[in-house]
Amino acid sequence: MALDQNLKRKLTRDLSISLLLYSLPVLAIYLYFRLNNGIVAESHLTLPSFLEFTKPAFENIRTWGLVAFMLVLGVVEFAAGLYDDQWTGTERKIDIICFLAPKLLLPPVIAFFSLTALPFLIPNLENTLSWVPFWGGFFLIAIADDLTQYWYHRLHHQVPFLWRFHRTHHSAPYMGMAMASRQNFIYTVFFSQIYLTATLTFLGLGLPALFVTVIKSFITLGAHSSIAWDKPFYKFRILHPIAWVLERFISTPATHHAHHADTSGDGIGYFKGNFGNMFFLWDVIFGTALITRKFPKSYGTKSYKQEEWYAQFLWPIFKSKKEGSPLAEGVIALPISQKKESVSSNPNRYEPV
């Protein structure tokens, strides 16, 4: 019971801190206009001149550039042999389907939400935030989008029922572009931050949303890559101050690879923390961070049974036929904090979250 009370207190504290963090951009924008006597200048609303030349590039990156980046980086990873022959037929099917399906599924869902649902739910509010300066909109969306995804991600690790919608992402025994999009379709379709950003775009913050989306995509893809681009920052002493700031501010390969490790008993793997997507800062603030500057020796989940692609992508519509799989009929999953005496003697019946 004491444990439950501790968890409740921690949750209450973290949610209170989150509300404060959500309010920071709003407070900053309010103070900015208060100091400017409430004057809204045209220069506030447009893209800063030093960023104007980047707008076409960001638009192209969002439409096709990110896909091209993933494919090119994936080719580099394969050419370097970084997958160690683990991309078998089963894994290949899951990764390819999870990469392509959202490109077909999400656009019509988001279009319906933005063009039909939002005008119905919040009529006459379109572009009502168009007076917000670019920097304010960027600050607002960056925090709202990524902090919301932090909680979405964290809850899918800490709530047993939700875990099985996210475990597909952690089933891959490797890291890299091949598995970066590997998710159950329900987890993908209900990405909470997608709809929040779409709502803010509808309200008039489309330009800041464009820049946040592209920057966040590069950071999260870089954190999943099997190319450890952050190692030089740890190797050379002159770069250590930069590394200290970098690894606490954004997700890096070292911190995110630790989150995908198949064990947490070696002091490196940490699948019950390091939830940050763009900003690792959330993990630092909420005490869910582990920084070691080391990389796990193996990835995935130890109970992974190479379930069929349709079970991983479409569970619970389709169940796994693999005996003992958490995606099979009648098999349950327990959180990592579950007391040992309450765990079944059958090791195939449970999977740690």
LINKAWO-V131878 format. One record per pair of residues at least 12 apart in sequence whose C-alpha atoms are under 10 Angstrom apart, sorted by sequence separation. I is the first residue (numbers start at 1). J is the second residue. D is the distance in whole Angstrom. If there is no record, write none. Layout:
i=[I,I]
j=[J,J]
d=[D,D]
This chain:
i=[169,170,171,197,231,257,258,259,260,276,307,308,315,316,153,169,170,197,230,233,255,256,257,258,259,260,273,274,275,276,307,308,315,316,168,169,233,254,255,256,257,258,259,260,273,274,275,306,307,308,338,167,168,169,197,254,255,256,258,259,273,274,305,307,312,334,335,336,337,338,166,167,168,197,230,258,259,272,273,274,306,307,311,332,333,334,335,336,337,166,167,168,230,256,257,259,272,273,274,305,311,331,332,333,334,335,336,165,166,169,255,256,270,272,304,305,307,331,332,333,334,335,165,166,168,194,255,256,270,271,305,306,307,308,330,331,332,333,334,164,165,166,167,255,256,270,304,305,307,331,332,333,165,166,231,255,256,269,270,303,304,305,307,328,165,166,230,231,268,269,303,304,324,326,164,165,229,230,231,251,267,268,269,303,324,325,326,163,228,229,230,251,252,256,267,268,324,325,326,162,228,229,251,252,255,267,268,269,323,324,325,326,227,228,250,251,252,268,269,270,323,324,325,223,224,225,226,249,250,251,252,267,268,269,324,223,224,225,250,251,252,268,269,222,223,224,228,249,250,251,267,268,269,271,220,221,222,223,224,249,250,251,259,266,269,271,156,219,220,221,222,223,224,225,226,248,249,250,259,266,67,219,220,221,223,224,225,247,248,249,250,251,258,264,219,220,223,224,246,247,248,249,258,263,153,216,219,222,223,246,247,248,249,255,256,258,261,262,263,152,216,246,248,249,255,256,258,261,262,263,67,220,224,245,248,254,255,258,260,261,262,263,248,254,255,257,258,259,261,262,263,152,153,254,255,257,258,260,261,262,263,152,153,254,255,256,257,258,260,261,262,263,152,180,181,253,254,255,257,258,259,260,261,262,151,152,180,248,252,253,254,257,258,259,260,261,262,149,151,180,248,253,254,257,262,148,149,150,180,181,248,148,149,177,180,247,303,148,149,176,177,179,180,247,303,147,148,176,177,178,179,247,303,145,146,176,177,178,244,303,304,145,146,148,175,176,177,178,303,144,145,175,176,177,302,303,145,174,175,176,177,243,301,302,145,146,174,175,176,301,141,144,145,174,175,301,144,145,224,223,141,142,145,223,141,144,220,221,222,140,220,221,219,220,235,141,219,220,234,140,141,217,218,219,233,234,216,217,216,231,137,215,216,230,231,272,137,141,145,231,272,140,141,213,271,272,142,146,212,137,138,141,142,145,228,137,138,140,141,145,136,137,138,139,140,141,142,143,98,130,137,138,139,141,142,146,98,129,130,134,137,138,141,142,145,128,129,130,132,133,134,136,137,138,140,141,95,126,127,129,130,131,132,134,135,138,139,142,94,95,126,127,128,129,130,131,134,138,142,94,126,127,128,129,130,133,134,137,138,126,127,128,129,130,95,118,122,125,126,127,128,130,176,94,99,125,126,127,175,99,102,106,110,124,125,127,91,98,99,101,105,109,118,122,272,91,98,99,100,102,114,118,122,175,176,271,272,91,95,96,98,99,106,113,175,271,91,95,96,98,99,102,105,106,119,174,46,94,95,97,98,99,101,105,106,110,114,118,45,46,48,87,94,95,96,97,98,110,113,114,118,175,45,46,47,48,86,87,92,95,96,97,98,102,109,113,174,175,44,45,46,47,48,86,87,91,92,94,95,98,102,111,114,115,173,174,44,45,46,47,86,91,94,95,106,110,114,172,173,42,44,45,46,85,94,170,171,173,41,43,44,45,83,84,94,98,170,172,40,42,43,44,45,83,87,91,169,170,171,40,41,44,45,82,83,87,170,40,82,83,82,83,77,78,33,77,78,33,77,78,32,76,77,170,30,74,75,29,73,74,75,29,32,73,74,72,73,74,26,29,30,70,71,29,70,71,28,29,69,70,27,25,26,29,70,25,26,28,29,25,28,25,26,25,26,157,158,24,25,157,158,24,25,157,23,25,22,25,154,157,21,22,24,25,154,23,153,154,155,22,23,153,154,21,22,153,154,21,22,152,153,174,175,150,151,153,174,175,18,22,150,151,173,174,175,184,188,18,21,22,149,150,173,174,184,187,149,150,172,173,184,185,186,149,150,171,172,173,184,185,186,18,147,149,150,154,170,171,172,173,183,184,185,186,18,146,147,150,170,171,182,183,184,185,186,146,147,151,169,170,171,173,182,183,184,146,147,150,168,171,172,184,18,145,146,150,167,168,171,173,146,147,154,167,170,171,172,143,147,171,15,142,143,146,168,171,142,167,143,168,168,171,82,83,168,169,82,168,169,82,167,168,80,166,80,165,166,168,59,62,66,70,73,77,78,164,165,61,62,65,69,73,77,165,76,77,165,59,62,63,66,70,74,76,164,165,55,58,59,61,62,66,69,70,73,74,164,58,61,62,73,74,58,60,61,73,55,58,59,62,66,70,55,58,61,54,58,167,168,45,47,167,46,47,45,164,165,163,164,164,164,163,161,162,163,160,161,163,160,161,159,160,161,159,160,158,159,160,158,157,158,157,158,167,164,166,163,163,164,163,160,162,160,161,160,158,159,157,158,157,156,98,94,97,101,94,96,97,94,95,98,91,93,94,98,90,91,93,94,97,90,91,92,93,94,88,90,91,94,95,90,94,21,18,18,17,18,17,14,15,14,13,14,11,10,10,3]
j=[181,182,183,209,243,269,270,271,272,288,319,320,327,328,166,182,183,210,243,246,268,269,270,271,272,273,286,287,288,289,320,321,328,329,182,183,247,268,269,270,271,272,273,274,287,288,289,320,321,322,352,182,183,184,212,269,270,271,273,274,288,289,320,322,327,349,350,351,352,353,182,183,184,213,246,274,275,288,289,290,322,323,327,348,349,350,351,352,353,183,184,185,247,273,274,276,289,290,291,322,328,348,349,350,351,352,353,183,184,187,273,274,288,290,322,323,325,349,350,351,352,353,184,185,187,213,274,275,289,290,324,325,326,327,349,350,351,352,353,184,185,186,187,275,276,290,324,325,327,351,352,353,186,187,252,276,277,290,291,324,325,326,328,349,187,188,252,253,290,291,325,326,346,348,187,188,252,253,254,274,290,291,292,326,347,348,349,187,252,253,254,275,276,280,291,292,348,349,350,187,253,254,276,277,280,292,293,294,348,349,350,351,253,254,276,277,278,294,295,296,349,350,351,250,251,252,253,276,277,278,279,294,295,296,351,251,252,253,278,279,280,296,297,251,252,253,257,278,279,280,296,297,298,300,250,251,252,253,254,279,280,281,289,296,299,301,187,250,251,252,253,254,255,256,257,279,280,281,290,297,99,251,252,253,255,256,257,279,280,281,282,283,290,296,252,253,256,257,279,280,281,282,291,296,187,250,253,256,257,280,281,282,283,289,290,292,295,296,297,187,251,281,283,284,290,291,293,296,297,298,103,256,260,281,284,290,291,294,296,297,298,299,285,291,292,294,295,296,298,299,300,190,191,292,293,295,296,298,299,300,301,191,192,293,294,295,296,297,299,300,301,302,192,220,221,293,294,295,297,298,299,300,301,302,192,193,221,289,293,294,295,298,299,300,301,302,303,191,193,222,290,295,296,299,304,191,192,193,223,224,291,192,193,221,224,291,347,193,194,221,222,224,225,292,348,193,194,222,223,224,225,293,349,192,193,223,224,225,291,350,351,193,194,196,223,224,225,226,351,193,194,224,225,226,351,352,195,224,225,226,227,293,351,352,196,197,225,226,227,352,193,196,197,226,227,353,197,198,277,277,196,197,200,278,197,200,276,277,278,197,277,278,277,278,293,200,278,279,293,200,201,277,278,279,293,294,277,278,278,293,200,278,279,293,294,335,201,205,209,295,336,205,206,278,336,337,208,212,278,204,205,208,209,212,295,205,206,208,209,213,205,206,207,208,209,210,211,212,168,200,207,208,209,211,212,216,169,200,201,205,208,209,212,213,216,200,201,202,204,205,206,208,209,210,212,213,168,199,200,202,203,204,205,207,208,211,212,215,168,169,200,201,202,203,204,205,208,212,216,169,201,202,203,204,205,208,209,212,213,202,203,204,205,206,172,195,199,202,203,204,205,207,253,172,177,203,204,205,253,178,181,185,189,203,204,206,171,178,179,181,185,189,198,202,352,172,179,180,181,183,195,199,203,256,257,352,353,173,177,178,180,181,188,195,257,353,174,178,179,181,182,185,188,189,202,257,130,178,179,181,182,183,185,189,190,194,198,202,130,131,133,172,179,180,181,182,183,195,198,199,203,260,131,132,133,134,172,173,178,181,182,183,184,188,195,199,260,261,131,132,133,134,135,173,174,178,179,181,182,185,189,198,201,202,260,261,132,133,134,135,174,179,182,183,194,198,202,260,261,131,133,134,135,174,183,259,260,262,131,133,134,135,173,174,184,188,260,262,131,133,134,135,136,174,178,182,260,261,262,132,133,136,137,174,175,179,262,133,175,176,176,178,175,176,132,176,177,133,177,178,133,177,178,271,132,176,177,132,176,177,178,133,136,177,178,177,178,179,132,135,136,176,177,136,177,178,136,137,177,178,136,135,136,139,180,136,137,139,140,137,140,138,139,139,140,271,272,139,140,272,273,140,141,273,140,142,140,143,272,275,140,141,143,144,273,143,273,274,275,143,144,274,275,143,144,275,276,144,145,275,276,297,298,274,275,277,298,299,143,147,275,276,298,299,300,309,313,144,147,148,275,276,299,300,310,313,276,277,299,300,311,312,313,277,278,299,300,301,312,313,314,147,276,278,279,283,299,300,301,302,312,313,314,315,148,276,277,280,300,301,312,313,314,315,316,277,278,282,300,301,302,304,313,314,315,278,279,282,300,303,304,316,151,278,279,283,300,301,304,306,280,281,288,301,304,305,306,278,282,306,151,278,279,282,304,307,279,304,282,307,309,312,225,226,311,312,226,312,313,227,312,313,226,312,227,312,313,315,207,210,214,218,221,225,226,312,313,210,211,214,218,222,226,314,226,227,315,210,213,214,217,221,225,227,315,316,207,210,211,213,214,218,221,222,225,226,316,211,214,215,226,227,212,214,215,227,210,213,214,217,221,225,211,214,217,211,215,326,327,205,207,327,207,208,207,326,327,326,327,332,333,333,332,333,334,332,333,335,333,334,333,334,335,334,335,334,335,336,335,335,336,336,337,353,351,353,351,352,353,353,351,353,352,353,353,352,353,352,353,353,353,309,306,309,313,307,309,310,308,309,312,306,308,309,313,306,307,309,310,313,307,308,309,310,311,306,308,309,312,313,309,313,282,282,285,285,286,286,285,286,286,286,287,286,286,287,337]
d=[8,8,10,7,9,8,5,4,10,9,9,6,7,9,8,5,9,10,8,9,9,9,9,7,7,10,10,9,7,9,6,8,9,9,6,5,10,9,9,9,9,10,7,9,9,6,8,10,8,8,9,10,5,8,10,10,9,9,9,6,5,5,10,6,8,10,9,8,9,10,9,8,6,9,9,8,7,8,6,7,8,10,7,10,8,6,8,5,9,6,8,10,9,9,9,10,9,7,9,7,8,9,7,5,6,6,5,8,6,10,10,6,9,10,10,9,7,6,6,5,6,5,6,9,10,10,7,8,9,10,8,9,10,10,9,7,8,6,6,9,8,9,10,9,8,7,10,7,8,9,10,7,7,6,10,9,8,9,9,9,7,9,9,10,6,9,7,9,8,10,8,9,9,9,9,9,8,7,8,8,9,8,9,9,9,7,7,10,8,7,7,9,10,9,10,6,5,8,7,9,6,9,6,9,8,8,9,9,8,6,9,7,8,7,8,6,9,7,8,9,9,8,9,9,9,9,8,10,8,6,10,9,7,6,10,6,8,7,6,6,8,6,9,8,5,6,10,9,4,5,9,9,9,10,9,10,7,4,9,6,5,8,10,9,9,10,9,7,7,10,7,8,10,10,9,8,5,7,9,10,10,7,8,9,8,7,9,9,6,5,9,10,8,9,8,9,6,7,10,7,6,8,9,9,10,10,10,10,7,9,9,9,9,8,10,9,9,8,10,9,10,10,8,9,7,10,9,6,9,8,10,9,9,10,7,10,6,8,8,8,6,8,10,8,8,9,6,9,6,5,9,10,9,8,7,7,6,9,4,5,8,8,10,6,8,9,7,10,6,6,5,8,7,9,9,9,6,8,10,10,9,6,8,6,9,8,7,9,10,10,6,10,9,10,8,10,9,8,10,10,10,8,9,8,10,9,7,9,9,10,8,7,6,7,6,8,9,6,9,8,9,8,8,10,7,8,10,9,10,9,9,9,10,8,7,9,7,9,10,9,9,5,10,8,9,5,6,10,7,8,7,6,4,8,9,9,9,10,6,5,10,9,8,9,7,10,10,5,8,9,10,8,6,8,9,10,8,10,10,8,9,9,10,9,7,10,9,9,10,10,6,10,8,6,10,8,6,9,7,9,9,9,9,9,10,10,8,8,5,8,9,8,9,9,9,9,10,8,9,10,8,9,10,10,10,10,9,10,10,9,8,7,8,9,9,6,10,9,6,9,9,9,8,8,9,10,9,10,10,10,8,5,10,10,6,9,10,8,9,8,5,7,7,9,10,10,9,10,8,9,10,8,8,9,10,9,10,9,9,9,7,8,8,7,8,8,9,10,9,9,9,8,9,5,4,9,6,7,8,10,9,6,5,5,6,9,10,10,10,6,4,6,7,9,9,10,9,8,5,4,9,10,10,9,10,6,7,8,9,8,9,10,9,10,9,9,9,10,8,10,9,8,9,10,10,7,8,8,9,9,8,7,10,10,10,10,7,9,9,8,9,5,8,8,7,8,10,6,9,6,7,8,9,7,9,9,10,9,6,9,5,9,8,8,10,8,6,8,7,10,10,9,9,8,9,8,6,8,8,7,10,8,6,10,9,8,9,9,8,7,8,10,8,7,10,9,9,10,8,7,7,6,9,7,8,9,9,10,6,8,8,9,9,9,9,9,7,5,7,9,7,9,7,9,10,8,7,9,9,9,5,6,10,10,9,9,9,8,9,8,7,9,9,9,10,9,6,10,7,9,9,8,10,6,9,10,9,9,9,9,9,9,10,9,8,10,9,9,9,8,8,9,10,9,10,7,10,10,8,10,10,10,9,9,10,7,9,8,9,5,10,8,9,7,6,9,10,10,10,9,10,9,8,6,6,9,8,9,9,8,10,10,8,9,9,7,9,9,9,8,10,9,9,6,7,8,8,9,5,7,10,8,9,9,9,9,8,8,8,9,10,10,9,9,8,9,10,9,10,7,9,10,6,8,6,6,9,9,10,9,8,10,9,9,8,9,7,7,10,8,6,9,7,6,9,10,10,10,9,9,9,5,5,7,9,9,8,7,7,4,9,9,8,7,9,8,5,8,6,6,8,8,8,9,9,10,8,5,8,9,8,4,6,8,9,8,9,9,5,6,9,7,6,8,9,7,9,9,8,7,9,9,8,10,7,6,8,7,9,9,9,10,9,10,7,9,9,10,6,10,10,10,9,8,9,9,9,10,7,8,9,9,9,9,10,9,9,10,10,9,9,9,10,8,9,9,7,6,10,8,8,7,10,9,9,8,10,10,10,8,8,9,10,8,10,9,9,10,9,9,9,10,7,9,10,7,7,7,8,10,8,8,8,9,8,8,9,7,9,10,6,8,9,10,8,9,9,7,7,10,9,10,10,10,10,9,9,9,9,9,9,9,8,7,10,10,9,9,10,10,8,9,9,9,10,7,9,10,7,9,8,8,8,10,9,8,7,9,6,9,10,6,10,8,6,9,7,9,6,8,8,9,9,8,10,10,10,9,9,6,9,10,9,10,7,10,8,9,7,6,9,9,10,8,10,9,10,9,8,9,9,8,9,5,7,7,9,6,8,8,8,9,9,9,10,10,7,8,7,10,7,7,10,9,10,9,9,8,9,10,6,9,9,10,9,10,10]
